[in-house]
Amino acid sequence: MNRKNKSGFLKQLLIWLWLLLKFILKIIPFLLKGIFTLLGKVLSPALGKFKKLFRFSITFKITVVYSFIIALLLFLSTTMILLGFRFFLFEQVRQSVDTTSRIVEDYLHQNQEIPQAPLEELARRNNTSISIFDPQRKSLYNSTSKANTKGFLEGPVSPSLLKLEAGQIILSNRQILWKGENVYLQVYKDLDRENGYIAILFVILLFTNGIGILITTLIGSKVSRRMLSPIARMTETVKAITIQDLDMRLDVGGSQDELKDLAETFNAMIDRIQASYEQQNRFVSDASHELRTPISVIQGYASLMDRWGKNDREVLEESISAIKGESENMKDLTEKLLFLARNDKNLLKLEKEDFLLSELIEEIAKETRLIDSKHQIYTTVADDMRLNADRKLLKQALRILVDNSVKYTPENGSIKISSYLRKKQLILEVTDTGQGIPKEDLTHVFDRFYRADKSRTKESGGHGLGLSIAKLIVDKHEGKIEIDSTLQAGTTVRITLPVK
């Protein structure tokens, strides 16, 4: 009796645990909804700060994603374990019920009366309920009083799962021939204990999975923060970079991943920004210097005219001539600066047209001979060579090259303008017998305001913008410009243009 009482108590306890778990699972969604609604109303300011704090936090996103993945894997594994365990328990019960049903059938075939004692012992040992019904489905025998309350149960012949109000059972329903009549043999077993086992396993897995997810979240958060700590250092370094301090760079040592590539790319970008900023400063400084000189000259001669030029005609004419010359110089510089500014703002557009290259070169040579009689000007070009380009800008570029040759070529020197085709490309060359350009200056001659002649004398002339403008024009025509020079021997400037 004690053993039966303990078994019944355990069975009732498992049933209550299972019912409690089902109740908790049903009310959890409503509880969570109410809790989140209340938290949303009470903690909305704090939640707003929390969202703002973690909106762009990669650490938070990585932790949440990996925690979700781990939770999903644990959920799938838990589901598979529970389904496998349930299948195993229910299959055991099916086999037990089927075996019991066959044994009872053998007992009935061996006896003319129902062997109650063996059947009760069999039912007790296998924890099953045995019922026998006559052809009218009236009860002939019940192994327990509980079975009598269920009456005849409709179900398939093979052991199958049935859901009743009191719970789930595995039922075996057989029709056998006994004493010349077809009687019904029903053997079933309650699944309360098995469901209790499943509930206990579910609680254990739920607890262990929760602990696992918590540990994964904590470790994942720590690891992700450590992995992404270089980003925090990069952020602090970037915040410290200002226009007055462009020499700071991100530390690229110690890492061999994408963050190193990001740091190197950012450092390269800062190098370009610093170079552009320094170039802009040089541009402003040199432009100011170039403008300050003629302005000072004009102011000086204006002051001279104010003092003595009113009565001294020689001083007046000298002042007027100087002011006109410096005004032309300022006008030339201003036009070049405006030209470069239009290009920097992408406002410089090409107006292409078809023209004979020989006519353009001869035109430049003729104009040069008119203003310069101290040098020999030669041309070599095919008469029928045509080009589709912006004639005005291309003439400006060639004029710049020829003017430079005139400035840096001694008297009686020669200047040659030539053109020819090579591998479907048009080559324009301006060759002189001038003083040449030092090798250390060749890589800088296209920089704005750069001049190989550091003296800035009027004899060397110019503002250091001519070759910059010439290169800009050639680049606009998708060509390239190169310089070959030898000191005291001469210089060749070569323009290569694509021919369509």
Backbone torsions as a table, in degrees:
resi	resn	phi	psi	omega
1	MET	NA	-40.6	179.4
2	ASN	-61.9	-39.9	-179.9
3	ARG	-64.8	-40.9	178.0
4	LYS	-65.9	-39.4	179.7
5	ASN	-64.2	-43.0	178.6
6	LYS	-63.7	-42.4	179.5
7	SER	-63.2	-41.4	179.1
8	GLY	-66.6	-40.1	178.8
9	PHE	-63.3	-44.0	178.9
10	LEU	-62.0	-41.3	179.6
11	LYS	-62.7	-45.1	178.2
12	GLN	-64.3	-37.9	179.2
13	LEU	-63.8	-44.5	178.8
14	LEU	-63.5	-38.3	178.7
15	ILE	-62.8	-44.6	-179.6
16	TRP	-65.5	-40.0	177.2
17	LEU	-61.8	-43.3	179.7
18	TRP	-64.6	-43.8	177.9
19	LEU	-64.7	-39.5	178.4
20	LEU	-64.3	-41.5	179.0
21	LEU	-63.8	-43.2	178.7
22	LYS	-62.4	-39.4	179.2
23	PHE	-65.4	-42.4	179.5
24	ILE	-63.3	-43.0	180.0
25	LEU	-63.9	-31.0	179.9
26	LYS	-74.1	-37.9	-175.4
27	ILE	-89.8	-10.9	-178.8
28	ILE	-57.8	-46.7	179.4
29	PRO	-57.4	-41.1	-179.8
30	PHE	-68.3	-39.9	178.0
31	LEU	-63.6	-45.6	-179.8
32	LEU	-62.8	-40.6	179.2
33	LYS	-62.5	-44.7	178.4
34	GLY	-65.1	-41.0	-179.3
35	ILE	-64.7	-45.7	-179.0
36	PHE	-66.2	-36.1	177.0
37	THR	-63.4	-44.8	179.3
38	LEU	-64.8	-43.4	178.4
39	LEU	-64.5	-36.7	179.2
40	GLY	-63.0	-35.9	179.9
41	LYS	-77.6	-42.4	-174.6
42	VAL	-80.6	-39.9	-172.3
43	LEU	-108.2	24.2	-178.4
44	SER	-60.5	-40.9	176.0
45	PRO	-61.4	-44.5	-179.9
46	ALA	-65.7	-38.1	178.4
47	LEU	-65.5	-35.6	177.2
48	GLY	-63.3	-44.0	176.7
49	LYS	-63.9	-38.3	179.6
50	PHE	-63.6	-43.9	178.3
51	LYS	-63.7	-41.7	179.1
52	LYS	-63.8	-37.4	-178.8
53	LEU	-66.9	-40.9	-173.8
54	PHE	-104.0	8.5	-176.7
55	ARG	-61.5	-40.6	-178.5
56	PHE	-113.8	18.4	-178.6
57	SER	-81.0	110.8	178.1
58	ILE	-67.3	-36.7	178.3
59	THR	-58.3	-46.1	179.8
60	PHE	-63.0	-43.2	-178.9
61	LYS	-65.2	-43.9	179.8
62	ILE	-62.7	-44.0	-179.4
63	THR	-61.8	-44.8	-179.0
64	VAL	-64.7	-43.2	-178.9
65	VAL	-63.0	-48.0	-178.2
66	TYR	-69.5	-35.6	175.5
67	SER	-63.5	-39.9	177.9
68	PHE	-64.2	-41.4	179.1
69	ILE	-63.6	-45.4	178.7
70	ILE	-61.8	-43.3	179.8
71	ALA	-62.7	-40.2	178.9
72	LEU	-64.1	-43.4	178.8
73	LEU	-63.6	-42.5	178.5
74	LEU	-64.7	-38.3	178.7
75	PHE	-63.7	-44.2	179.8
76	LEU	-64.9	-43.2	179.8
77	SER	-65.9	-40.3	177.5
78	THR	-62.4	-43.5	178.2
79	THR	-60.5	-44.6	179.3
80	MET	-64.4	-40.0	179.1
81	ILE	-64.2	-46.2	-179.0
82	LEU	-64.6	-43.0	179.5
83	LEU	-65.4	-40.1	178.0
84	GLY	-65.7	-42.7	179.6
85	PHE	-65.2	-41.6	178.5
86	ARG	-63.0	-44.5	178.9
87	PHE	-61.0	-41.9	-179.9
88	PHE	-62.6	-47.1	-179.0
89	LEU	-64.5	-46.1	-178.2
90	PHE	-66.3	-34.7	178.4
91	GLU	-67.2	-37.5	175.8
92	GLN	-61.2	-44.0	179.8
93	VAL	-64.4	-42.1	178.7
94	ARG	-58.4	-46.5	179.5
95	GLN	-63.2	-40.0	179.3
96	SER	-64.6	-44.2	-179.9
97	VAL	-65.5	-42.5	-179.9
98	ASP	-64.4	-41.8	178.3
99	THR	-64.3	-43.9	178.4
100	THR	-61.1	-41.1	-179.8
101	SER	-62.2	-40.7	179.8
102	ARG	-68.6	-38.2	178.9
103	ILE	-64.7	-43.6	179.1
104	VAL	-62.1	-40.1	178.1
105	GLU	-61.3	-39.5	177.6
106	ASP	-65.4	-41.7	177.6
107	TYR	-58.6	-43.9	-177.7
108	LEU	-67.4	-37.9	178.0
109	HIS	-66.7	-25.0	-178.6
110	GLN	-90.5	-11.8	-176.6
111	ASN	-131.2	148.8	176.4
112	GLN	-87.8	-17.9	176.7
113	GLU	-116.5	157.1	-179.9
114	ILE	-70.3	120.0	179.8
115	PRO	-79.0	87.6	-172.4
116	GLN	-65.3	-44.1	-176.7
117	ALA	-62.1	-48.9	177.5
118	PRO	-62.1	-36.5	-179.2
119	LEU	-68.8	-38.3	177.9
120	GLU	-65.5	-40.6	177.8
121	GLU	-64.8	-41.5	178.5
122	LEU	-63.6	-42.4	179.5
123	ALA	-65.6	-40.6	179.5
124	ARG	-66.1	-43.8	-176.7
125	ARG	-66.0	-38.6	-177.8
126	ASN	-95.7	1.0	178.7
127	ASN	56.6	45.3	-180.0
128	THR	-122.8	169.9	175.4
129	SER	-117.0	133.6	-176.5
130	ILE	-119.3	130.6	178.4
131	SER	-135.3	141.6	177.4
132	ILE	-125.4	131.3	-178.4
133	PHE	-124.7	147.7	178.4
134	ASP	-78.5	178.8	-178.5
135	PRO	-57.7	-26.5	178.1
136	GLN	-87.5	7.7	177.3
137	ARG	65.3	33.7	171.2
138	LYS	-95.5	144.6	-173.8
139	SER	-68.2	128.0	173.1
140	LEU	-103.4	-29.3	-179.5
141	TYR	-159.9	141.7	174.1
142	ASN	-137.3	130.2	-178.2
143	SER	-73.3	-24.2	178.3
144	THR	-137.7	158.2	176.6
145	SER	-67.6	-28.1	178.6
146	LYS	-64.1	-36.5	179.2
147	ALA	-65.1	-31.3	-177.6
148	ASN	-66.9	-28.4	-179.1
149	THR	-72.9	-22.7	-177.9
150	LYS	-80.6	-29.1	-177.3
151	GLY	69.6	-161.1	-179.5
152	PHE	-77.3	131.3	-177.6
153	LEU	-108.7	126.3	176.4
154	GLU	-78.8	132.9	-179.7
155	GLY	-173.5	168.2	179.0
156	PRO	-67.8	166.5	-178.4
157	VAL	-69.1	-46.5	-177.5
158	SER	-71.7	155.3	177.2
159	PRO	-58.3	126.0	-176.5
160	SER	-141.6	163.5	-178.1
161	LEU	-88.9	128.9	176.2
162	LEU	-123.1	142.2	176.3
163	LYS	-106.1	119.2	177.6
164	LEU	-112.6	172.6	178.9
165	GLU	-63.3	-36.2	-178.4
166	ALA	-78.7	-15.6	-178.9
167	GLY	150.0	-161.0	-178.6
168	GLN	-104.5	146.5	177.3
169	ILE	-138.2	159.8	168.8
170	ILE	-107.1	119.6	-172.4
171	LEU	-116.6	134.6	170.6
172	SER	-116.0	122.4	-175.5
173	ASN	-119.0	114.0	-177.7
174	ARG	-122.7	146.3	172.4
175	GLN	-113.3	116.0	-175.1
176	ILE	-124.4	158.1	178.0
177	LEU	-95.7	117.0	-177.8
178	TRP	-140.6	122.9	-179.9
179	LYS	58.4	37.8	175.8
180	GLY	78.9	6.0	-179.8
181	GLU	-127.4	153.1	174.3
182	ASN	-86.9	110.0	178.4
183	VAL	-108.2	161.7	-178.3
184	TYR	-109.4	127.9	178.4
185	LEU	-112.6	121.2	178.2
186	GLN	-120.9	126.0	176.3
187	VAL	-124.9	127.1	179.1
188	TYR	-142.7	163.7	179.2
189	LYS	-139.6	132.8	176.1
190	ASP	-68.9	147.0	-179.6
191	LEU	-105.2	20.3	-178.9
192	ASP	-62.0	-44.3	-178.6
193	ARG	-65.3	-44.6	-179.6
194	GLU	-63.1	-42.4	176.8
195	ASN	-63.8	-34.0	175.9
196	GLY	-64.5	-42.8	176.6
197	TYR	-59.7	-43.5	179.2
198	ILE	-62.7	-40.7	178.9
199	ALA	-63.2	-43.3	179.0
200	ILE	-62.7	-43.9	178.3
201	LEU	-62.7	-37.5	179.0
202	PHE	-64.0	-43.5	179.3
203	VAL	-63.1	-42.3	179.7
204	ILE	-63.1	-46.8	180.0
205	LEU	-65.3	-37.8	179.0
206	LEU	-63.3	-42.0	179.3
207	PHE	-65.5	-48.7	-178.8
208	THR	-65.5	-37.4	177.6
209	ASN	-65.4	-39.9	176.8
210	GLY	-61.1	-44.3	177.3
211	ILE	-62.3	-42.2	-180.0
212	GLY	-62.4	-42.6	179.4
213	ILE	-65.7	-41.0	178.7
214	LEU	-61.6	-46.7	179.8
215	ILE	-63.7	-42.2	178.6
216	THR	-61.2	-40.9	179.9
217	THR	-64.2	-45.9	-178.8
218	LEU	-64.8	-48.2	-179.5
219	ILE	-65.7	-43.0	180.0
220	GLY	-62.1	-38.5	178.2
221	SER	-64.6	-43.1	-180.0
222	LYS	-66.2	-44.5	-178.4
223	VAL	-66.0	-43.0	-178.9
224	SER	-65.4	-37.7	176.7
225	ARG	-63.5	-40.5	179.5
226	ARG	-67.1	-40.5	-179.6
227	MET	-65.4	-34.5	-175.4
228	LEU	-99.1	8.8	178.7
229	SER	-59.3	-32.8	176.3
230	PRO	-58.8	-28.8	179.1
231	ILE	-65.4	-39.4	178.1
232	ALA	-62.9	-41.8	178.1
233	ARG	-65.5	-38.6	176.4
234	MET	-61.2	-42.3	-179.0
235	THR	-61.1	-45.3	179.3
236	GLU	-63.3	-40.6	179.0
237	THR	-64.7	-43.5	-179.6
238	VAL	-63.2	-39.1	178.4
239	LYS	-63.5	-30.7	-178.2
240	ALA	-79.4	-15.4	-179.6
241	ILE	-77.4	123.5	177.2
242	THR	-128.1	173.9	-179.9
243	ILE	-67.6	-24.6	176.2
244	GLN	-83.5	-15.2	-178.6
245	ASP	-135.7	81.5	-179.7
246	LEU	-97.2	9.3	-177.4
247	ASP	-87.5	-10.6	-179.3
248	MET	-74.2	143.2	179.8
249	ARG	-135.3	155.5	178.0
250	LEU	-73.1	143.1	178.4
251	ASP	-77.0	121.6	-178.9
252	VAL	-106.8	6.5	-179.4
253	GLY	-83.7	152.3	174.1
254	GLY	87.5	-7.9	-180.0
255	SER	-128.8	148.4	-179.2
256	GLN	-131.3	31.5	-176.5
257	ASP	-119.5	-162.7	-176.9
258	GLU	-63.9	-26.3	179.1
259	LEU	-64.8	-34.6	176.6
260	LYS	-65.1	-42.8	177.2
261	ASP	-60.8	-40.5	178.6
262	LEU	-63.4	-44.2	180.0
263	ALA	-63.5	-43.5	179.4
264	GLU	-64.4	-39.3	177.5
265	THR	-64.1	-41.8	179.4
266	PHE	-65.9	-42.0	178.1
267	ASN	-61.5	-41.0	177.9
268	ALA	-63.2	-38.8	178.2
269	MET	-64.1	-42.8	178.0
270	ILE	-63.8	-37.3	176.9
271	ASP	-60.1	-43.3	179.8
272	ARG	-66.7	-40.7	179.4
273	ILE	-64.3	-42.3	179.7
274	GLN	-64.0	-42.2	178.9
275	ALA	-63.5	-42.6	178.9
276	SER	-65.4	-39.6	-179.9
277	TYR	-65.7	-43.7	178.3
278	GLU	-65.4	-38.0	177.3
279	GLN	-64.8	-39.3	178.2
280	GLN	-65.4	-41.3	177.7
281	ASN	-62.1	-41.9	177.7
282	ARG	-64.0	-39.8	179.2
283	PHE	-59.6	-49.0	-179.1
284	VAL	-64.5	-43.0	-179.3
285	SER	-63.5	-47.1	-178.8
286	ASP	-67.4	-39.7	177.8
287	ALA	-62.5	-40.7	177.9
288	SER	-63.2	-42.1	178.8
289	HIS	-63.3	-45.0	-178.5
290	GLU	-64.5	-35.7	-179.6
291	LEU	-79.6	-31.4	-177.9
292	ARG	-65.8	-35.8	-178.0
293	THR	-63.3	-54.5	178.9
294	PRO	-65.2	-32.6	177.8
295	ILE	-64.3	-41.7	177.9
296	SER	-63.3	-40.8	178.4
297	VAL	-62.5	-45.6	-179.7
298	ILE	-61.9	-43.4	178.5
299	GLN	-62.3	-40.1	180.0
300	GLY	-63.9	-46.9	179.8
301	TYR	-69.3	-33.1	175.8
302	ALA	-64.2	-40.5	177.0
303	SER	-65.6	-39.6	178.4
304	LEU	-63.1	-42.8	177.7
305	MET	-63.0	-39.4	-177.9
306	ASP	-64.3	-33.4	-176.6
307	ARG	-84.5	-51.2	-172.0
308	TRP	-124.0	-14.0	-173.5
309	GLY	-71.3	-18.7	-178.3
310	LYS	-66.3	-31.5	-177.2
311	ASN	-113.4	-16.8	-178.3
312	ASP	-105.7	106.8	-175.5
313	ARG	-67.1	-32.8	-180.0
314	GLU	-65.1	-43.0	176.4
315	VAL	-64.9	-38.8	-179.8
316	LEU	-63.1	-46.2	-179.0
317	GLU	-66.8	-39.7	177.8
318	GLU	-62.6	-41.9	-179.3
319	SER	-66.9	-42.7	180.0
320	ILE	-63.6	-41.9	179.8
321	SER	-63.8	-43.1	-179.8
322	ALA	-66.1	-42.4	-179.0
323	ILE	-65.0	-39.6	177.8
324	LYS	-63.9	-42.5	179.6
325	GLY	-63.4	-45.0	179.9
326	GLU	-68.9	-31.6	176.5
327	SER	-65.5	-42.3	176.1
328	GLU	-62.3	-39.3	178.4
329	ASN	-62.1	-44.8	178.4
330	MET	-65.5	-39.0	179.1
331	LYS	-63.2	-43.6	179.2
332	ASP	-62.0	-44.5	179.2
333	LEU	-64.3	-42.7	-179.6
334	THR	-63.0	-40.7	179.0
335	GLU	-64.5	-40.1	178.0
336	LYS	-65.3	-41.7	178.5
337	LEU	-64.2	-41.4	178.2
338	LEU	-64.6	-38.3	177.7
339	PHE	-60.3	-47.7	178.9
340	LEU	-65.0	-38.1	179.6
341	ALA	-64.9	-41.3	177.7
342	ARG	-62.6	-38.8	178.3
343	ASN	-67.5	-41.5	-179.8
344	ASP	-62.3	-28.6	179.3
345	LYS	-95.5	10.5	179.8
346	ASN	59.4	33.6	178.6
347	LEU	-100.2	-3.9	-178.6
348	LEU	-85.9	115.1	-178.1
349	LYS	-114.6	143.7	178.5
350	LEU	-86.0	139.7	174.4
351	GLU	-115.5	85.6	-172.6
352	LYS	-78.3	148.4	176.7
353	GLU	-154.8	161.2	176.1
354	ASP	-88.0	132.5	178.2
355	PHE	-153.9	160.1	177.1
356	LEU	-79.9	125.6	-178.7
357	LEU	-67.1	-32.2	-179.8
358	SER	-62.3	-38.7	179.4
359	GLU	-64.9	-40.7	-179.8
360	LEU	-64.8	-44.8	-177.6
361	ILE	-67.3	-42.2	178.5
362	GLU	-64.9	-34.5	177.8
363	GLU	-64.0	-44.2	179.0
364	ILE	-65.4	-42.2	-179.9
365	ALA	-62.6	-42.8	-180.0
366	LYS	-63.1	-45.0	179.3
367	GLU	-63.9	-36.6	179.9
368	THR	-68.1	-39.7	179.2
369	ARG	-64.4	-31.7	-179.9
370	LEU	-66.9	-36.0	-176.5
371	ILE	-100.5	-9.0	-178.1
372	ASP	-137.4	114.0	179.2
373	SER	-109.6	6.5	-175.9
374	LYS	-96.4	-4.1	-178.2
375	HIS	-129.8	155.9	176.5
376	GLN	-92.8	122.6	-177.8
377	ILE	-107.0	122.1	179.1
378	TYR	-119.6	154.7	176.1
379	THR	-136.2	145.3	174.7
380	THR	-140.6	110.6	-177.3
381	VAL	-158.4	146.0	176.9
382	ALA	-73.9	142.2	-175.2
383	ASP	-70.0	-30.4	-173.0
384	ASP	-101.5	15.2	-178.5
385	MET	-81.5	117.7	-178.5
386	ARG	-108.4	153.9	-177.0
387	LEU	-142.0	141.4	174.8
388	ASN	-106.9	104.5	-176.5
389	ALA	-161.3	178.2	174.9
390	ASP	-81.3	102.9	-172.7
391	ARG	-61.9	-40.4	-176.9
392	LYS	-64.6	-47.4	-178.7
393	LEU	-69.0	-38.6	179.4
394	LEU	-65.9	-37.5	175.1
395	LYS	-63.9	-39.0	177.8
396	GLN	-61.5	-42.7	179.5
397	ALA	-63.8	-46.0	179.2
398	LEU	-65.3	-37.4	178.1
399	ARG	-61.7	-39.1	178.1
400	ILE	-62.1	-43.5	-178.9
401	LEU	-66.2	-41.8	-179.8
402	VAL	-67.0	-41.6	179.2
403	ASP	-61.8	-40.3	176.9
404	ASN	-62.0	-41.5	178.6
405	SER	-62.3	-40.5	179.1
406	VAL	-62.9	-41.8	-177.2
407	LYS	-66.2	-39.4	-170.7
408	TYR	-106.6	13.2	176.5
409	THR	-109.2	128.1	179.8
410	PRO	-62.2	164.9	178.2
411	GLU	-58.9	146.6	-178.4
412	ASN	69.6	5.7	173.7
413	GLY	-75.5	171.4	-177.2
414	SER	-116.9	148.6	177.1
415	ILE	-131.1	128.4	-176.4
416	LYS	-121.9	130.2	176.1
417	ILE	-112.5	122.3	-176.8
418	SER	-139.5	161.2	177.0
419	SER	-150.0	149.9	178.4
420	TYR	-163.9	164.9	178.9
421	LEU	-98.5	140.2	176.6
422	ARG	-147.9	114.4	179.3
423	LYS	52.9	51.4	177.8
424	LYS	60.2	29.3	175.3
425	GLN	-130.4	142.5	179.0
426	LEU	-91.7	127.7	179.4
427	ILE	-110.4	125.4	173.6
428	LEU	-113.9	128.3	-178.4
429	GLU	-128.8	139.4	171.9
430	VAL	-121.7	112.4	-175.0
431	THR	-117.4	133.5	178.3
432	ASP	-130.0	172.8	177.8
433	THR	-113.8	41.5	-175.1
434	GLY	-84.1	-161.0	-173.9
435	GLN	-77.7	-14.0	178.1
436	GLY	81.0	175.0	-177.2
437	ILE	-123.9	131.3	177.1
438	PRO	-59.9	149.9	-177.9
439	LYS	-60.4	-38.1	-178.0
440	GLU	-67.4	-15.6	-179.9
441	ASP	-97.2	-14.2	-174.5
442	LEU	-61.3	-34.4	-177.5
443	THR	-77.9	-7.8	-176.4
444	HIS	-116.6	-2.8	-172.4
445	VAL	-65.0	-20.5	179.4
446	PHE	-91.5	-0.9	176.7
447	ASP	-74.0	147.0	-178.8
448	ARG	-67.4	135.0	179.1
449	PHE	65.8	12.7	178.0
450	TYR	-89.3	135.4	177.0
451	ARG	-137.8	132.1	178.0
452	ALA	-64.8	-29.3	177.0
453	ASP	-85.2	102.7	-175.3
454	LYS	-76.9	-8.0	-175.1
455	SER	-74.6	-21.9	-179.7
456	ARG	56.0	40.0	-179.9
457	THR	-84.7	162.7	177.6
458	LYS	-67.3	-27.4	179.4
459	GLU	-65.7	-42.8	177.4
460	SER	-72.3	-33.1	171.1
461	GLY	64.4	-178.7	174.2
462	GLY	77.6	173.9	-179.3
463	HIS	-116.4	-0.4	-176.9
464	GLY	79.7	20.3	-179.4
465	LEU	-110.6	-14.2	-172.7
466	GLY	-60.1	-53.1	-178.4
467	LEU	-66.4	-31.0	175.3
468	SER	-61.6	-43.5	179.3
469	ILE	-68.5	-40.7	178.7
470	ALA	-61.2	-44.2	178.4
471	LYS	-64.1	-38.9	178.8
472	LEU	-61.3	-44.1	-179.7
473	ILE	-64.2	-43.0	179.0
474	VAL	-63.9	-42.1	178.4
475	ASP	-61.6	-38.1	178.4
476	LYS	-62.5	-29.0	178.0
477	HIS	-91.2	13.6	178.2
478	GLU	60.6	33.9	177.4
479	GLY	-112.5	-168.0	177.0
480	LYS	-143.5	155.5	-177.5
481	ILE	-128.2	135.5	-177.5
482	GLU	-133.0	155.3	179.7
483	ILE	-130.2	128.7	170.8
484	ASP	-116.9	127.4	-175.6
485	SER	-145.7	144.9	175.7
486	THR	-131.0	129.0	-178.0
487	LEU	-58.0	135.8	177.9
488	GLN	61.6	13.3	179.2
489	ALA	-122.1	-37.1	179.1
490	GLY	140.2	175.3	-175.6
491	THR	-136.3	142.2	174.3
492	THR	-124.0	121.9	175.3
493	VAL	-105.2	124.4	-173.3
494	ARG	-117.4	124.2	176.8
495	ILE	-108.6	127.7	178.1
496	THR	-113.9	122.3	-179.0
497	LEU	-121.8	141.7	176.1
498	PRO	-72.1	142.0	179.4
499	VAL	-113.1	125.3	178.5
500	LYS	-100.0	NA	NA
